Amino acid sequence: MKSRILVAVVGIPALLYVVLAAPPFAMLVALHLLAGIGAMELQRCVSGVKESGMVALSVITAVFTVEWYYDRPAHAPMLFLLEALVFFGYAIFKGGKVKFNQIMAGLFGSIAIGWSFASFLRLEASGIHRAYLLLPFILSFACDTFAFFAGITLGKHKLAPKVSPKKTIEGSAGGLLGNVLCGLLFVWVMDRFFGGSAIGYGPMALLALLCGVVAQVGDLSFSLIKREFGIKDYGHLFLAHGGVLDRFDSVLFVAPVLEIIFSFL
């Protein structure tokens, strides 16, 4: 718990500064770092630390994907083709030493993780208030935090015991409720201090519920991968919170969903 509090004390002000006050270039750098580290963690989970070639390719392509999806989203198919050629070409060069699951980890780490983090850049470019860039974090971290405490105090029935044994149905419900409360609080803050919210209280409650479900799917998805490869955490960048994929697993699913929904608003 002390480690979690320490990460929150340092991480929350840093997140608020980068999203709300820092120059756009700072956000671009931060997203490049997160995508690269996330891709590295996934490849190390699947391939092991010794496969430095695949790890390096995963990092490079993930960082490149963030920039590509920001500047050239219409040419995404070309990016898919180039990265598939890179990973399969490297596997052929290694003469069969690189396995198919390693190639898929590289492609997922570069394309999916890079694309998800680039959602923040595309949201900013759409012209919405920068405060809305906090929503993917709020509607992910709130769900995780409320689910954690609800599970500890009320949890009795397992949610997905073969994937994440500690998660409970009661915790899941607490996470959804916490998401709604934090979403409504966000609308109130926008109305009170930022000249009005683009989303009303009713739609925000529904949006928070949807993102709560998506966040939990994201959390369980990356837990599924960890359990398959027998690791506890993807890394230790955030101390007890683990690595980038441990802390931002839900964000990676929620951010693109919010981007799609905001595109209709």
N, C-alpha and C positions, 0 to 999 in steps of 0.2 A: 504493500500500500504506500509506503514511503517513497518508493521508486516511482510509482504511478503519479503521486502528487508532485514530485520533483519534475517529472517530464511535463506535467500540465502547467506548472508554474513558469517553466522556461518556454515550452512549446506554444501555449496559447497566445502570449503577447507577440511572439515571433510570427505566428500565423496571421494575427490581426494586422500587424505592420505590413507584411508582404502583400496581403490581399487588399487592404484598405488605403495604405499610405505610400508604399514603396513605388518607385517608377516601374512601368510595365516590364522593363528589362530584368528587374529583380525577380519578378514572378516567372519569367521565361527561364531564367537560370535555375530557380528552385524546382520547376517542373522537369527540366532536363535532368537534374540530379536525382529526383525521386524516380523518374522513369528508368534511368540507368541503373540505380541501385536495386529497384524492384526486379528488373530483368536479370540482374546478376544473382539475386537471391533465389529466384525461381530456377535458373539454370544450375546453380550450385546444389539446390535441393534435388534436382533430377540427375545431374551428371556427377556431382561431387566437385570438390575444390580442385582436384588435380587436372580436370579437363579445362585448362586455362584458355584454349582456343575457342571453344564454344562459349565460355563465359565472356570473353572479350567481344566476340561477335554479337552476343546478346545485348551487351551494354551499348556498343556502338550503334546498332540498328535501332534500339529503343530510343536513344537520344535523337537520332536522325528522324525517327517517326514523329516525335513531338513537333519538331520544326516543320516537317513535310505536311503534316495534317493541319498545321496552322496556316501555312502559306499556300498550299496546293491541295486542298481537300478534294477538288474535282478529279485529281489524278491519282486517287487512292489505288485503283486497280494496278497501275504501273508500279506503285510502291510494293504491293503484295507480290507481284511477279519478281521484282528485283530482290526482295528479301528471301523469297523461296529459292531463287537461283543461288543466292549467297550461301544459305545454310545447306542445301542439298549439294552444291558444288564443293563445299568444305568437307561434307561427309564422304563424297566420292574420293576426294583427295586423300582422306585419311584411310581409305581402303577398307571400309566396313567397321572401323573401330567406333564410329559415332552411330548410335542407335536411333531408331525412329522416334522414340519418346523424347530424346534429347533435341532432335530437330523440331519437334512440335513445341517443346518448351521454349526454344529459341524464337520460333515464329509467334507464339502466343505472347511471350514476354516482350517482343519488339512491337508487334502490331497492336494487340489488344491493350496492353498496359500503356504503351505510348499514346495510343488513340484516346484512352480514357483520361489520362492526365492532360492531354491537349484540349479536352473539353473546356477547361477553364479559360484557355486562350480564345477559343471560339466564342464562348459566352461573353467575354470582355469585348471582343470585336463586334458583337451584335449591338452594342450600345446601351445595355442595361446598366443600372447602378452597380458599382463594384461591390456593394454590400451583398448583392445576391450571389456573388461568388462564394460567400460563406455558407450558403444553404447546403451544398453537398457535404460539407464537414459537419454542420449542425445536425442534419437529418441522418447522419451516420453515427457520429460520436454520441449523440443523445440516446439513440437506440441502444448502442452498445453499453453505455454507462447505466442507464435505467434497467436494462436487462440483467446486468451484472448484479446490481444491488437487489433487484426483485428476486432473482434466482437464489441469492444467498439467504434472504429472509423468508421467502415463500415457496421456493422451488421444491417440488415433490415428484413431478412426473417428467420423465426424460423426453426431450424433444427429438433428438437424433443420436441415440446412444452409440451407434457404431461409427459415427462421424466425429462428434464432439460430446463426450460422455457427461460433461459438466453442465451443458445447456439444458434448460427445462422449459416446459410449456408456460409455466408461470412467469419465468424470466422473459420469454418471448413476448408475452402479453404486456408485461411491464415496460419492455422496450418500445412497443408500439404506442402505448399510452404516453410515455415520456417524449416520444417523437412528436406527437400531436401537441402536447403542452409547449414544447420548445418552438414548434412551428408557429403556434398562435402568439407566443411571446415575440417572435421575430416580426410578425405582422404589426404588433402593437408598437414595437420599437421603430419600425419604418414609418408608421403613421405619426408617431409622437415626435421623432427627431429628424426624419429625413424627407419630410414633405409628402408622405403618403406611400402606401404599398400598392404594387401592381397586382397583388393577389389578395383577395378578401379572406375573411376568417373561415368561412365555410369551405371554399376551394382549398385553402391551405391545410385544413384538417384532413381532407381527402388526400391531398398530395403527400402530407406527412405520413399517413397510413401506408400509402403505396410505397414511399421511399423506405419506410420501416421494414416492409416485407422484402423489398429489393436488397436492403442493407443486410438483412439476416441471411438471405440467399448467398450474397457475396461472402459473408463471414464463413458460412458453412462450406462454400465451394473451395476456398483456400485451405480450410481445415481438412477437407477431404484429400487434397493433394498432400498435405503434411502427413496425414495418417498413412497414406499409401507408401510414402518414402521414408517413414519412420523418424521424423524429426519433430522436435517440440516447438521450435520457433524458426522463422526464416533468417533471423539475424538478431543483433543486439544493439542496433543503432539507438533505439529508444528504451534501453535498459529493460525493465520488466515488461514493457509493452512489446518487446521483440523488435523485428525489423520493419522495413517499409511495408511489406506485404502483410505483416501482422497488424499494423496500425491502420493502413489505408485500404485493406481488402474490401470493406464495405463502400468506401468512397469511390473505388474504381468501378463499382456497379451503379452507384447512385448518380454520379456526375453526368454520365451520358444520358441517363433517363431524364434528369432535369433539363439538360440541353435540348433534348427532343421536345419536351413539354413546353419549354419557354419559346421554342421556335414557332409555336402555334398561338402564343399570347400576343 
